[in-house]
Amino acid sequence: MNIAEQSSKQNQDSIVVRHINESDDQELRRLVSFPMTTRGLMLSFQREPSYFQAGKVIYTHIQGAVIEDKTRGKLVGCYSSGFRPCYVNGSITPLRYTGDLRLDPQVRGKSLLKYLMPNLRETLQSPNFSQIIIFDDNHAARRAIQTGRLDFDYYDEGLIETLTLTGFKHSAFPSHLQNSASDLDLKQVDRCVAEEKYIPLMNDFVKRMATRFNFVPAYDFHELEQHNAYFHGLALHDFQLYFYQDQLVGMFALWNQSSFKQSKVLDYSKKIQFFRPVYNLWATLNGRIQLPKKGDSFKYHILHSLLCEPEQLALHERMLRDAFQLSKQRGINAITFTLSHKDPRQQLNQFYKGDLLIGMHGFITFDQDPRVQFDPIRIPFLEAGRI
């Protein structure tokens, strides 16, 4: 064995891949928060005060793994994975979601991903696939998957988009999108704040929406009253309900996740820092998201369970307008939600102001294509606060 081979073997022997545990919390928060620079902003996506607390709103059962470098005494990589109960083809089943892949910047490009593959293969059991979302600005992950450098197969489901809405380009619903066959008479639609007596209706409504959408989380809103960690940061009074002739037809909640999940600005390029006051004035006048001070986080409400019949575009728009006004009343001038490009409601995004992020939604597996299992008629549903 030559010196190079000996050194390589020593490096391999120092790398350990294992399942995450609660004692990793501080190191995981360090890994997740490594800065990234985009469009002149240095951002840090943080999970304070606890990585696991933030994870419990994504999964009801957390898995995932870390890469530990024994010689350096630190974690140099991680990914998260886990289950949550979802409606798949109308039936409740544990659905796995995988994300938050992070590698220490000092060791990126040194084939660390290959160490994770045996662990991931072991994890992807019953079911043998995982849902995954990769946004366009995550160039490294897109490149790794699309070039086939990893051992698993990726099966694309379609494009999604997350819109951080900061205003409307029109004062009324576009008349050319009116559909008398599917739209409700909004004058007969009443809105109210959710109360305990409505919880059975809310649970039944989600089940009914699962006849139109796939991958809808199988919510039991009684858990809100029990302060279940899956609903951390949410209360029953955050939900708005829409009734038409005594039938629940729409729902959403404003979800402020800033107590456990932050998008913090660490620094600006000199040019952006210089023009930030002028830009923020322009943003205020034109309904755009403002740039916070260095060290502060972006503020927005995530829309939880943004649900109505997918063809009821006018109702969807009314809910967004209501959500935006309620958010502003709480001092936050932006709301965020995610829709599949297969969702008819997505076409309305062209009429809204804000920041749009496109991504690809699909499945990873070491076995056969899982997409054949899914009803192609049902529209993929993505919960922005749980991805």
C-alpha positions as CSV (number, residue, x, y, z in Angstrom):
1,M,0.0,0.0,0.0
2,N,1.5,3.3,-1.1
3,I,1.4,6.6,1.0
4,A,-1.6,7.9,-1.0
5,E,-3.6,4.8,-0.5
6,Q,-2.7,4.6,3.2
7,S,-3.8,8.2,3.7
8,S,-7.1,7.6,1.9
9,K,-7.8,4.5,4.1
10,Q,-7.1,6.6,7.3
11,N,-9.5,9.2,6.1
12,Q,-12.2,6.6,5.4
13,D,-11.6,5.0,8.8
14,S,-12.1,8.4,10.5
15,I,-15.5,8.9,8.8
16,V,-18.5,7.4,10.6
17,V,-22.1,7.5,9.4
18,R,-24.8,7.0,12.0
19,H,-28.4,7.8,12.8
20,I,-29.1,11.2,14.4
21,N,-29.8,11.6,18.1
22,E,-30.8,14.4,20.4
23,S,-27.2,14.9,21.6
24,D,-26.4,16.1,18.0
25,D,-28.7,19.1,18.3
26,Q,-26.0,21.8,18.6
27,E,-23.8,20.4,15.9
28,L,-26.8,19.9,13.6
29,R,-27.8,23.5,14.1
30,R,-24.3,24.6,13.2
31,L,-24.4,22.5,10.0
32,V,-27.8,23.7,8.9
33,S,-26.9,27.4,9.5
34,F,-23.8,27.5,7.3
35,P,-24.0,30.7,5.2
36,M,-24.9,30.7,1.5
37,T,-24.7,33.7,-0.8
38,T,-27.4,34.4,-3.4
39,R,-28.1,37.6,-5.3
40,G,-25.8,39.6,-3.1
41,L,-27.2,38.4,0.2
42,M,-25.4,36.1,2.6
43,L,-28.1,34.1,4.2
44,S,-28.2,31.6,7.1
45,F,-31.1,29.2,7.4
46,Q,-31.3,28.5,11.1
47,R,-33.2,26.1,13.4
48,E,-33.0,27.9,16.7
49,P,-33.4,27.1,19.5
50,S,-33.6,23.3,18.6
51,Y,-33.0,21.4,15.4
52,F,-35.3,18.6,16.6
53,Q,-38.1,21.0,17.6
54,A,-38.0,22.4,14.1
55,G,-38.0,18.8,12.7
56,K,-41.1,17.8,14.7
57,V,-43.3,20.1,12.5
58,I,-42.1,18.2,9.4
59,Y,-42.2,14.7,10.7
60,T,-44.2,12.7,13.3
61,H,-41.3,10.2,13.3
62,I,-37.8,11.6,12.7
63,Q,-35.0,9.6,11.1
64,G,-32.0,10.9,9.2
65,A,-28.2,10.5,9.6
66,V,-25.0,12.4,10.3
67,I,-21.5,12.1,9.0
68,E,-19.0,12.3,11.9
69,D,-15.3,13.0,11.3
70,K,-13.6,11.3,14.3
71,T,-10.3,12.9,13.7
72,R,-11.8,16.4,13.8
73,G,-14.3,15.6,16.5
74,K,-17.2,17.2,14.6
75,L,-20.1,16.5,12.3
76,V,-19.3,17.2,8.6
77,G,-22.6,16.3,7.0
78,C,-26.2,15.4,7.7
79,Y,-29.6,14.8,6.1
80,S,-33.1,14.6,7.6
81,S,-35.8,12.1,6.9
82,G,-38.9,10.8,8.5
83,F,-42.6,9.9,8.3
84,R,-45.8,11.8,8.5
85,P,-49.3,10.4,8.0
86,C,-50.7,11.5,4.6
87,Y,-53.6,10.7,2.4
88,V,-52.2,8.7,-0.6
89,N,-54.8,7.7,-3.1
90,G,-57.4,8.6,-0.4
91,S,-56.0,6.3,2.3
92,I,-53.9,7.3,5.3
93,T,-50.4,5.9,5.1
94,P,-47.0,6.9,6.4
95,L,-45.3,9.0,3.8
96,R,-41.5,9.6,4.0
97,Y,-40.0,13.0,3.2
98,T,-36.2,13.6,2.9
99,G,-34.4,16.9,2.9
100,D,-32.0,19.3,4.7
101,L,-28.9,17.7,3.2
102,R,-25.9,19.7,4.5
103,L,-22.2,19.3,4.1
104,D,-19.5,21.2,5.9
105,P,-18.1,23.8,3.4
106,Q,-14.6,22.8,4.3
107,V,-15.1,19.3,3.1
108,R,-17.6,19.7,0.2
109,G,-16.6,18.0,-3.0
110,K,-14.7,15.3,-1.2
111,S,-17.2,12.5,-2.0
112,L,-18.9,12.6,1.4
113,L,-22.2,11.8,-0.2
114,K,-21.1,8.3,-1.0
115,Y,-20.8,7.6,2.8
116,L,-24.5,8.4,3.2
117,M,-25.8,6.0,0.6
118,P,-25.7,2.7,2.7
119,N,-27.6,4.5,5.5
120,L,-30.1,5.9,3.0
121,R,-30.6,2.5,1.5
122,E,-31.3,1.1,4.9
123,T,-33.7,3.9,5.8
124,L,-35.8,3.6,2.6
125,Q,-37.8,0.7,3.7
126,S,-41.6,0.3,4.0
127,P,-42.1,2.3,1.9
128,N,-39.0,2.0,-0.3
129,F,-39.1,5.5,-1.6
130,S,-39.1,9.1,-0.2
131,Q,-40.7,12.3,-1.3
132,I,-38.1,15.0,-2.1
133,I,-38.2,18.7,-3.2
134,I,-35.2,20.5,-4.7
135,F,-35.5,24.2,-5.4
136,D,-33.7,25.8,-8.4
137,D,-31.3,27.8,-6.2
138,N,-29.9,24.5,-4.7
139,H,-27.5,24.0,-7.6
140,A,-25.4,21.3,-5.9
141,A,-28.3,19.0,-5.1
142,R,-29.8,19.4,-8.6
143,R,-26.5,18.7,-10.2
144,A,-25.9,15.6,-8.0
145,I,-29.3,14.1,-8.8
146,Q,-29.6,15.0,-12.5
147,T,-26.1,13.8,-13.3
148,G,-26.8,10.4,-11.6
149,R,-23.8,10.6,-9.3
150,L,-25.7,9.1,-6.5
151,D,-26.6,5.4,-6.1
152,F,-30.4,6.0,-5.9
153,D,-32.8,6.8,-8.8
154,Y,-34.8,10.0,-8.9
155,Y,-38.2,10.0,-10.5
156,D,-39.6,13.4,-11.3
157,E,-43.2,14.2,-10.4
158,G,-43.3,17.7,-11.7
159,L,-42.6,21.4,-11.0
160,I,-43.8,23.2,-7.9
161,E,-43.5,26.9,-6.9
162,T,-43.4,28.6,-3.6
163,L,-44.6,32.2,-3.7
164,T,-43.9,34.7,-1.0
165,L,-46.8,37.0,-1.8
166,T,-46.4,40.7,-1.0
167,G,-49.3,42.2,-3.0
168,F,-51.7,42.0,-5.9
169,K,-51.4,43.3,-9.4
170,H,-55.1,43.7,-9.8
171,S,-57.9,45.1,-7.7
172,A,-60.4,42.4,-8.5
173,F,-60.4,38.8,-9.6
174,P,-59.6,38.5,-13.4
175,S,-63.0,38.2,-15.2
176,H,-61.6,36.0,-17.9
177,L,-60.9,33.3,-15.2
178,Q,-64.5,33.3,-13.9
179,N,-66.0,29.8,-14.2
180,S,-69.7,29.7,-13.4
181,A,-69.7,25.9,-13.4
182,S,-67.3,25.6,-10.5
183,D,-67.0,29.0,-8.7
184,L,-69.2,29.7,-5.8
185,D,-71.2,32.9,-5.2
186,L,-68.7,34.5,-2.9
187,K,-71.5,36.8,-1.5
188,Q,-72.9,33.7,0.1
189,V,-69.6,32.5,1.5
190,D,-69.1,33.3,5.2
191,R,-65.7,33.3,7.0
192,C,-65.1,32.6,10.7
193,V,-62.3,31.9,13.1
194,A,-62.0,28.2,13.9
195,E,-63.3,27.0,17.3
196,E,-63.2,23.7,19.0
197,K,-66.8,22.8,17.8
198,Y,-65.5,23.0,14.2
199,I,-62.7,20.5,14.6
200,P,-64.7,17.4,13.3
201,L,-65.7,19.5,10.3
202,M,-62.1,20.5,9.7
203,N,-60.9,16.9,9.9
204,D,-63.7,15.7,7.5
205,F,-62.9,18.6,5.1
206,V,-59.2,17.5,4.9
207,K,-60.4,13.9,4.1
208,R,-62.8,15.3,1.5
209,M,-59.9,17.3,-0.1
210,A,-57.9,14.1,-0.3
211,T,-60.3,12.9,-3.0
212,R,-58.9,15.8,-5.2
213,F,-55.3,16.0,-3.9
214,N,-52.6,13.5,-3.1
215,F,-50.1,13.7,-0.3
216,V,-52.3,15.8,1.9
217,P,-51.2,15.4,5.6
218,A,-53.8,13.5,7.5
219,Y,-54.5,16.1,10.1
220,D,-56.3,15.5,13.3
221,F,-56.9,19.1,14.5
222,H,-57.7,17.9,18.0
223,E,-53.9,17.8,18.3
224,L,-53.9,21.6,18.2
225,E,-55.8,21.6,21.5
226,Q,-53.3,19.1,22.9
227,H,-50.3,21.3,21.9
228,N,-48.8,18.5,19.8
229,A,-45.3,19.3,18.6
230,Y,-46.4,18.6,15.0
231,F,-48.4,21.9,15.3
232,H,-45.8,23.9,17.1
233,G,-46.4,27.6,16.6
234,L,-50.1,27.1,15.6
235,A,-53.3,27.6,17.6
236,L,-56.8,26.9,16.6
237,H,-57.6,30.6,16.4
238,D,-55.0,30.9,13.6
239,F,-57.4,29.0,11.3
240,Q,-59.9,30.7,9.1
241,L,-62.9,28.7,7.8
242,Y,-65.1,29.4,4.8
243,F,-68.7,28.1,4.7
244,Y,-71.1,28.0,1.8
245,Q,-74.7,27.0,2.7
246,D,-73.4,25.5,6.0
247,Q,-70.8,23.4,4.2
248,L,-67.1,24.0,4.9
249,V,-65.5,24.8,1.5
250,G,-62.2,26.5,2.3
251,M,-59.6,26.8,5.0
252,F,-56.1,28.1,5.8
253,A,-54.1,29.2,8.9
254,L,-51.4,31.8,9.3
255,W,-48.3,30.1,10.7
256,N,-45.5,32.1,12.1
257,Q,-42.5,29.8,12.4
258,S,-39.9,32.4,13.5
259,S,-39.8,30.9,17.0
260,F,-38.0,27.8,15.7
261,K,-37.0,28.4,12.0
262,Q,-35.3,31.6,10.7
263,S,-33.9,32.9,7.4
264,K,-31.3,35.4,8.7
265,V,-29.4,37.9,6.7
266,L,-25.7,37.8,7.8
267,D,-24.4,40.3,5.2
268,Y,-25.0,42.2,2.0
269,S,-22.8,43.0,-0.9
270,K,-21.5,46.6,-0.8
271,K,-23.8,47.6,-3.6
272,I,-27.0,46.1,-2.0
273,Q,-26.0,47.5,1.4
274,F,-25.7,51.0,-0.1
275,F,-29.0,50.9,-2.0
276,R,-31.0,49.0,0.7
277,P,-32.7,52.1,2.2
278,V,-33.8,53.3,-1.3
279,Y,-34.9,49.8,-2.3
280,N,-36.9,49.4,0.9
281,L,-38.7,52.7,0.2
282,W,-39.5,51.4,-3.3
283,A,-40.5,48.0,-1.9
284,T,-43.0,49.8,0.5
285,L,-44.5,51.8,-2.3
286,N,-44.7,48.8,-4.7
287,G,-45.8,46.0,-2.4
288,R,-42.5,44.0,-2.3
289,I,-40.7,42.3,0.5
290,Q,-38.3,44.6,2.3
291,L,-34.6,43.7,3.1
292,P,-34.0,43.4,6.8
293,K,-31.0,44.8,8.7
294,K,-27.9,42.7,8.9
295,G,-28.5,40.1,11.7
296,D,-32.3,40.2,11.3
297,S,-34.5,37.6,9.7
298,F,-37.1,37.8,6.9
299,K,-40.6,37.9,8.3
300,Y,-43.5,36.1,6.7
301,H,-46.5,33.9,7.5
302,I,-46.7,30.5,6.0
303,L,-50.2,29.4,4.9
304,H,-51.0,26.1,6.6
305,S,-53.6,23.8,4.9
306,L,-54.5,26.2,2.1
307,L,-57.4,24.1,0.8
308,C,-60.4,24.5,-1.4
309,E,-61.7,22.7,-4.5
310,P,-58.9,23.3,-7.0
311,E,-61.2,24.7,-9.7
312,Q,-62.7,27.3,-7.3
313,L,-60.2,30.0,-8.3
314,A,-62.3,32.9,-7.0
315,L,-62.6,31.4,-3.6
316,H,-58.8,30.7,-3.5
317,E,-58.1,34.3,-4.4
318,R,-60.5,35.6,-1.7
319,M,-58.7,33.4,0.9
320,L,-55.3,34.8,-0.2
321,R,-56.6,38.4,0.1
322,D,-58.0,37.7,3.5
323,A,-54.8,35.9,4.6
324,F,-52.7,38.9,3.4
325,Q,-54.8,41.4,5.2
326,L,-54.8,39.3,8.4
327,S,-51.0,39.0,8.1
328,K,-50.6,42.7,7.8
329,Q,-52.8,43.2,10.9
330,R,-50.3,41.1,12.7
331,G,-47.4,43.3,11.5
332,I,-46.1,41.0,8.8
333,N,-46.4,42.0,5.1
334,A,-45.8,38.7,3.4
335,I,-47.5,35.3,3.1
336,T,-45.9,32.1,1.7
337,F,-47.5,29.1,0.1
338,T,-46.5,26.3,-2.3
339,L,-48.5,24.9,-5.2
340,S,-47.9,22.2,-7.8
341,H,-47.9,23.3,-11.5
342,K,-50.6,20.7,-11.9
343,D,-52.8,22.6,-9.5
344,P,-55.3,24.9,-11.3
345,R,-54.8,27.5,-8.6
346,Q,-51.2,28.0,-9.6
347,Q,-52.2,30.0,-12.7
348,L,-53.3,32.8,-10.4
349,N,-49.7,33.4,-9.2
350,Q,-49.0,35.5,-12.3
351,F,-51.4,38.1,-10.9
352,Y,-49.6,38.5,-7.6
353,K,-46.6,40.4,-6.5
354,G,-43.8,38.7,-4.6
355,D,-40.8,36.5,-4.7
356,L,-41.2,33.2,-6.7
357,L,-39.1,30.1,-6.2
358,I,-39.4,27.2,-8.6
359,G,-38.5,23.7,-7.6
360,M,-38.8,20.1,-8.7
361,H,-40.9,17.6,-6.8
362,G,-40.2,13.9,-7.1
363,F,-39.2,10.6,-5.4
364,I,-35.9,8.9,-4.6
365,T,-35.6,5.1,-4.4
366,F,-33.2,2.2,-4.8
367,D,-36.0,0.1,-6.3
368,Q,-38.7,0.5,-9.0
369,D,-40.4,3.7,-10.0
370,P,-43.0,4.5,-7.2
371,R,-45.0,6.9,-9.3
372,V,-47.1,4.0,-10.8
373,Q,-48.6,3.6,-7.3
374,F,-50.2,7.1,-7.3
375,D,-53.5,8.1,-8.8
376,P,-52.6,10.5,-11.7
377,I,-55.9,12.3,-11.4
378,R,-55.2,13.6,-7.9
379,I,-53.2,16.8,-7.7
380,P,-50.0,16.8,-5.6
381,F,-50.4,18.9,-2.5
382,L,-47.4,20.5,-0.8
383,E,-47.5,22.0,2.7
384,A,-45.1,24.9,2.6
385,G,-44.4,24.8,6.3
386,R,-43.5,21.1,6.2
387,I,-40.9,21.1,3.4
